[in-house]
Every structure is written in structure tokens, then in C-alpha cells.
Amino acid sequence: MSSYDWLDTEYAAIEQAGLRRHLRTVMSAPTGTIHLDGRDVVLLGSNNYLGLSTHPEVIAAAVEATQTFGTGASGSRLISGNSELYTTLETNLAKMKGTEAALVFSSGYAANTSIIPVLAGEDDLILSDALNHASIIDGCRLSRASKKIYQHCDVGHLKTLLSASTAFRRKLIVTDGVFSMDGDIAPLPDIYNLAAQHDAMVLVDDAHGFGVLGKDGNGTVSHFGLEGKEIIQMGTLSKAVGALGGYIAGSRALIELLINRARSFIFTTGLPPATLAAANAALDVIRSSPELRKRLFSHAKRLKTALIDLGYTLLPSETQILPVILGSPQRATRVAEALLTEGVFAPAIRPPAVPTGTSRLRLTTMATHTEAEIEQAIRAFATLGKV
Ligand SMILES: Cc1ncc(COP(=O)(O)O)c(C=O)c1O
């Protein structure tokens, strides 16, 4: 008997429910085809939407920054870890987002778990979409605010909840811009109007919209022409930007408060110089390369149409994220394994990442896929038959 025996029991229960996760080892860069477990497979599960993590200008910037500034920041930003690379990046982000200022965090997860407790506390109310990302859910938990969950993208439900919520000091509505597992876009204009009527703040998580939606890839707020409105924009540098880090873009007052209150900003080491320089270079490419967004969406359209023609059930995504709904976790795992045998890597997504009964493959296209790779993936799905 050991006090650690429960670990085996816990693990066995996860396995039994078909929810066991394990790590796979990728032996190459996240391009259209990767080297995985000893063989080449088409990658349909990456957030490197524009292929910028392997863009020559982005890599050159990262190498140069490492040579100039070294490999690590060696301190938290408020001590010695802040550099001009941060200043440039935050100025560029604020410009793209149309806000007074921006602040970079070490990840999107860190940004959400910090900003939400800064915006809302014990006397406040958070209204959160039912399908918001786990980092938002964790931020809400840390805030100690009251929470009401509105049905996914249901503005009517949000209105009902807001109307019944007068006894709070502050109200915060929080939503993914592009939903990470469904690929649909939040009804931001309606949410913004409701917030204005009910004196509520709005926080939009643009992790999957930044770089791909809106003018010059500026994201979901720009997609709806809501630039300049009082919407706090959060995002990541880890997806279309191809690097790492999270950010908040908003008013100067908000950013100053975050610098003083956001715990995951204060109590952690700054990002490596290479990461900051890569993100900066990637922003330049995002602004100047509309053809990347065109290719990304053209691949998504081709893949989506072909899979629907083959009889697969896809959620009505409007973006590069294509959810193929399979139901049980066991079925999702079986289909993912069968696809891998056919040379396509598209990992199964199961609860708690998605609601029970909606296990799926979350397919994502990249601008750097070739047409041949997309066709190879479609052929693989066609050969699966009933799995
Ligand atoms: C909607 C959403 N928000 C936040 C995050 C966290 O971002 P990061 O990976 O930079 O920590 C993710 C990434 O998984 C996400 O999908």
C-alpha cells in the first residue's frame, strides 16, 4: 500500500472512459507534411495557420535576436526582463488592434487567467459563453466573481441573464472571438450592443481570429468593423503568429492596471528574445501578405466541401477550423488512428475539451499546405469507410 496508489486508479478510470491522452513526438517543423513516429504524414492539426513559424524572415529575426540579446530574458519584466523587443511588439499590436496600448504575457493562458480576475472580483458578475476556452473558465474561477453561463452564441439568452442581473458592482461579458473547437465566430456586434445597454464590459479572446480575420488580419473585432469600440481584446502569439505569448489590447488605463495587478504578468520571467523578435517579424508578414489568408481559406473551403460530400458531419464553421463530429471518444480515437494509418495526422478532441457526445476531429488548414496535401487528406478520408 502506498499513498500514491490512487494515481493508478485514477489513470485506469481515464483509460476506461476512452479519454486517455498521450504525447506524440513530432520530428519536424509544423509544415503541411510532418515527420511523426518515423513516417511522413499530412498535418491537419496545427494552429500555425499562416505557416509563419517557418517563414524565412521570421526565423532570421529570431536568430538575430538570439545573437544580440541571448537566449533568455533572465528576469521578470518588472525587474530586468523587459527589452525594446517588447516595446516594439506592444506598439505594433496596439496599432493592429486599434487600441491605445497592449501588453504581452508569457502565454494566452496566462493572459486570460490574469486579466479576468483584474476585471472582476467578488462583487461582480461574469457572463461567459458555454463554449469558451478553458483558460477563460480558469480565469473566471480565479476571479471569485459570480458567473452565469449563456448558451453558445445565444444573444437572446445573454440578454435575459443581463436583464436579471442588476445587483452587481461590475459586469463582464467574455467570449471567444473564433471558437477554438467549433470554428464559428461570436456575434460580437450584438454582444457589444447589449453590453452598452447594460453597462457591461466586453472581453473577446481572439486566439484564433488574429492573423486570419479582418482587415490585414487584425482579428475578429476588425472583421465586424468594431474598431475603436470599447472592447478589450485578448489574443495569442502562438497560433497564426507562429511564436508564443499572449496579449491584451485596450486602453492605457487598463494596461497600467494590468502591469500592477496581473499576477501572471508580475510573477513570471519575460519571454525569450527570439520569441519576441519572431512575433514582431510575423506581424509584418501578416499585414503585408493577404495571399496567405486567401490560401488558408481556399484550402478550408475545399476540405470542408469534400468531407461533406463524403458524408461526414461538420459543424457550420466559417473559418479554418473544421470540426468533424464523431460522437463518442472511442469513435473519435478510432477514426484518428485509421486516418494516421492512411498518412494523415488529425488528433481526436474529446471531453473535457469539448462537451460530452461531441468528440471530434478538429481539422485545421494552413496557408502552407499544398493543394496536393489537401487532396491526399481527402483521399485518406474517402478510404476510411465506416469506422
Ligand atoms: C481560445 C483560446 N484562448 C486561449 C488559448 C491559450 O493560448 P496559449 O496557447 O497562447 O496559451 C488558446 C489556446 O489553446 C485558445 O484556443
The ligand as an SDF file (V2000), in Angstrom:
LIG
                    3D

 16 16  0  0  0  0  0  0  0  0999 V2000
   -9.4420   30.3950  -27.4440 C   0  0  0  0  0  0  0  0  0  0  0  0
   -8.1060   30.2150  -26.7900 C   0  0  0  0  0  0  0  0  0  0  0  0
   -7.7220   31.0760  -25.8350 N   0  0  0  0  0  0  0  0  0  0  0  0
   -6.5340   30.9690  -25.2280 C   0  0  0  0  0  0  0  0  0  0  0  0
   -5.6570   29.9610  -25.5600 C   0  0  0  0  0  0  0  0  0  0  0  0
   -4.3620   29.8740  -24.8410 C   0  0  0  0  0  0  0  0  0  0  0  0
   -3.3490   30.3740  -25.6390 O   0  0  0  0  0  0  0  0  0  0  0  0
   -1.8400   29.9090  -25.4770 P   0  0  0  0  0  0  0  0  0  0  0  0
   -1.7020   28.6170  -26.2040 O   0  0  0  0  0  0  0  0  0  0  0  0
   -1.0510   31.0190  -26.0880 O   0  0  0  0  0  0  0  0  0  0  0  0
   -1.5880   29.7490  -24.0120 O   0  0  0  0  0  0  0  0  0  0  0  0
   -5.9920   29.0620  -26.5650 C   0  0  0  0  0  0  0  0  0  0  0  0
   -5.0340   28.0150  -26.9740 C   0  0  0  0  0  0  0  0  0  0  0  0
   -5.1980   26.8680  -26.8630 O   0  0  0  0  0  0  0  0  0  0  0  0
   -7.2480   29.1720  -27.1860 C   0  0  0  0  0  0  0  0  0  0  0  0
   -7.6360   28.2990  -28.1180 O   0  0  0  0  0  0  0  0  0  0  0  0
  1  2  1  0
  2  3  1  0
  2 15  2  0
  3  4  2  0
  4  5  1  0
  5  6  1  0
  5 12  2  0
  6  7  1  0
  7  8  1  0
  8  9  2  0
  8 10  1  0
  8 11  1  0
 12 13  1  0
 12 15  1  0
 13 14  2  0
 15 16  1  0
M  END
$$$$
